[in-house]
Amino acid sequence: MTTGHVLMGLLRRGQQHGYDLKRQHDELFPTARPMAYGQVYAALGRLQARGWVDEAATEQLGGPERTVYALSEGGAAELQRWAAEAEGPSLHVTNPLGIKLTVARLAGGGDMARAYLSGQRAAHLARMRELTRAKREAHDLDVVLEIDYALGHLDADIRWMEDAQARFEEKVEEGR
C-alpha cells in the first residue's frame, strides 16, 4: 500500500485539499499511524508529477492559500489497477513481541520473560477493550472493518503469547 494510492482513493470522493485528505485518512483508518501533513503534500506532489492528480483550484479561507486537488483520469485508472491487485504476503514477518521475549529471557531469565508476557498481554487486552468501544460507536463501515482487522491482529498476538508461555513453561519443566 502506498500513501499515494490511499490519497487517490480519498480523492475519488471529490476534490479536496491536503488538510481534508489528512483528516479523512485519520478518521477512516483509526488504527493506522496518523498521517503527517508533510507526508500528504509530498505524496500529492509525486502524484501530480505522474499526472494522477491535478490542481483543481486554489482557495483562501481566512488563512493561508490552499490548493484543491482532483483525481485525473490517469489517476482513476491507476487506482482501479492498484485496488484490483492482490496484496502479496510479506516475505519477512517482523515480530517485535518475539524479539523482546527472547531478549527478556537473555537479560533476566524466566522471571523476566514471564513478567514481560504478563505485561504485554495486559496491554493488548486494554487496547482490545478500547477498540471494541470505538467499534460500537462507529457508524462508518470502513472504520468498523479497520477496527476488526486490528482486533484480529491483537487476538492473534495474544494467542501467540499464550502459546509462547506454554512452550516456555514446558521447557522449564524439562530443565532446558
C-alpha positions as CSV (number, residue, x, y, z in Angstrom):
1,M,0.0,0.0,0.0
2,T,1.2,3.4,-0.8
3,T,0.2,6.8,0.7
4,G,-0.4,8.0,-2.9
5,H,-3.0,5.3,-3.6
6,V,-4.8,6.0,-0.3
7,L,-4.9,9.7,-1.1
8,M,-6.2,8.9,-4.6
9,G,-8.9,6.7,-3.1
10,L,-9.9,9.6,-0.9
11,L,-9.9,12.0,-3.9
12,R,-12.3,9.6,-5.6
13,R,-14.9,11.1,-3.4
14,G,-14.3,14.5,-4.9
15,Q,-11.9,17.5,-5.0
16,Q,-10.1,18.2,-1.7
17,H,-7.2,20.0,-0.2
18,G,-4.4,18.3,1.8
19,Y,-5.8,19.2,5.2
20,D,-9.1,17.4,4.4
21,L,-7.2,14.4,3.0
22,K,-5.2,14.1,6.2
23,R,-8.3,14.4,8.4
24,Q,-10.2,11.8,6.4
25,H,-7.3,9.4,6.4
26,D,-7.0,9.7,10.2
27,E,-10.8,9.2,10.6
28,L,-11.2,6.3,8.2
29,F,-8.1,4.4,9.5
30,P,-8.2,4.9,13.3
31,T,-5.7,2.1,13.9
32,A,-3.1,3.4,11.5
33,R,-0.4,5.9,12.4
34,P,-1.9,9.4,11.8
35,M,-0.6,10.8,8.5
36,A,1.7,13.8,8.8
37,Y,0.9,16.9,6.7
38,G,4.3,16.8,5.1
39,Q,3.6,13.2,4.1
40,V,0.3,14.3,2.5
41,Y,1.8,17.1,0.5
42,A,4.9,15.2,-0.6
43,A,2.7,12.4,-1.9
44,L,0.4,14.8,-3.7
45,G,3.5,16.3,-5.4
46,R,4.6,12.9,-6.6
47,L,1.0,12.1,-7.8
48,Q,0.9,15.4,-9.6
49,A,4.3,14.7,-11.3
50,R,2.9,11.4,-12.5
51,G,-0.2,13.0,-13.9
52,W,-2.5,11.1,-11.5
53,V,-3.7,14.2,-9.6
54,D,-4.4,17.7,-10.9
55,E,-4.6,21.1,-9.2
56,A,-8.3,21.9,-9.5
57,A,-8.4,25.3,-7.7
58,T,-6.7,27.5,-5.1
59,E,-8.7,28.7,-2.1
60,Q,-8.0,31.2,0.6
61,L,-10.4,31.0,3.6
62,G,-9.1,33.4,6.1
63,G,-5.7,31.6,6.4
64,P,-3.0,30.5,4.0
65,E,-3.8,29.7,0.4
66,R,-4.8,26.1,-0.1
67,T,-4.6,24.1,-3.2
68,V,-7.6,21.9,-4.1
69,Y,-6.6,18.6,-5.8
70,A,-8.7,16.4,-8.1
71,L,-8.1,12.8,-9.3
72,S,-7.2,12.8,-13.0
73,E,-8.4,10.2,-15.5
74,G,-5.0,8.6,-15.4
75,G,-5.1,8.6,-11.6
76,A,-8.5,6.9,-11.6
77,A,-7.2,4.2,-14.0
78,E,-4.2,3.7,-11.7
79,L,-6.4,3.5,-8.7
80,Q,-8.6,0.9,-10.3
81,R,-5.5,-1.2,-11.3
82,W,-4.0,-1.0,-7.8
83,A,-7.3,-1.7,-6.0
84,A,-7.8,-4.9,-8.1
85,E,-4.3,-6.2,-7.4
86,A,-4.0,-8.8,-4.6
87,E,-1.6,-7.8,-1.8
88,G,1.1,-10.4,-1.6
89,P,2.0,-11.8,1.8
90,S,5.1,-10.2,3.4
91,L,8.3,-12.0,2.7
92,H,9.7,-11.1,6.2
93,V,7.5,-11.1,9.2
94,T,8.7,-8.8,12.0
95,N,7.8,-10.0,15.4
96,P,8.7,-7.3,17.9
97,L,7.0,-9.3,20.7
98,G,9.1,-12.4,20.0
99,I,12.3,-10.4,19.8
100,K,11.5,-8.7,23.1
101,L,10.6,-12.0,24.7
102,T,13.9,-13.5,23.6
103,V,15.9,-10.5,24.9
104,A,14.0,-10.6,28.2
105,R,14.9,-14.2,28.6
106,L,18.5,-13.4,27.8
107,A,18.6,-10.4,30.1
108,G,16.7,-11.7,33.1
109,G,15.8,-15.4,32.6
110,G,12.5,-16.9,33.1
111,D,11.1,-14.5,35.6
112,M,11.7,-11.5,33.3
113,A,10.2,-13.4,30.4
114,R,7.1,-14.2,32.4
115,A,6.7,-10.6,33.6
116,Y,7.1,-9.4,30.0
117,L,4.4,-11.7,28.7
118,S,2.1,-10.8,31.5
119,G,2.5,-7.1,31.0
120,Q,2.3,-7.4,27.2
121,R,-0.9,-9.4,27.4
122,A,-2.5,-6.8,29.7
123,A,-1.5,-4.0,27.3
124,H,-3.0,-5.9,24.4
125,L,-6.3,-6.6,26.3
126,A,-6.6,-2.9,27.2
127,R,-6.1,-1.9,23.6
128,M,-8.7,-4.5,22.5
129,R,-11.2,-3.0,25.0
130,E,-10.6,0.5,23.6
131,L,-11.1,-0.7,20.0
132,T,-14.2,-2.7,20.9
133,R,-15.7,0.5,22.5
134,A,-14.7,2.5,19.4
135,K,-16.3,-0.1,17.1
136,R,-19.6,0.1,19.0
137,E,-19.6,3.8,18.4
138,A,-18.5,3.7,14.8
139,H,-21.1,4.3,12.1
140,D,-18.8,4.0,9.1
141,L,-18.3,0.5,7.6
142,D,-14.7,1.3,6.6
143,V,-13.9,2.3,10.2
144,V,-15.5,-0.9,11.5
145,L,-13.5,-3.0,9.1
146,E,-10.3,-1.3,10.1
147,I,-11.0,-1.9,13.7
148,D,-11.9,-5.6,13.0
149,Y,-8.6,-6.0,11.3
150,A,-6.7,-4.5,14.3
151,L,-8.7,-6.7,16.7
152,G,-7.8,-9.8,14.7
153,H,-4.1,-9.0,14.9
154,L,-4.3,-8.3,18.6
155,D,-6.1,-11.5,19.2
156,A,-3.5,-13.4,17.2
157,D,-0.8,-11.8,19.2
158,I,-2.5,-12.9,22.5
159,R,-2.8,-16.5,21.2
160,W,0.9,-16.3,20.3
161,M,1.8,-15.1,23.8
162,E,-0.2,-17.9,25.4
163,D,1.5,-20.5,23.2
164,A,4.9,-18.9,23.9
165,Q,4.2,-19.0,27.7
166,A,3.1,-22.7,27.4
167,R,6.2,-23.6,25.4
168,F,8.4,-21.7,27.8
169,E,6.9,-23.4,30.8
170,E,7.3,-26.8,29.1
171,K,11.0,-26.2,28.5
172,V,11.5,-25.1,32.1
173,E,9.9,-28.3,33.4
174,E,12.2,-30.3,31.1
175,G,15.1,-28.4,32.6
176,R,16.1,-26.6,29.4
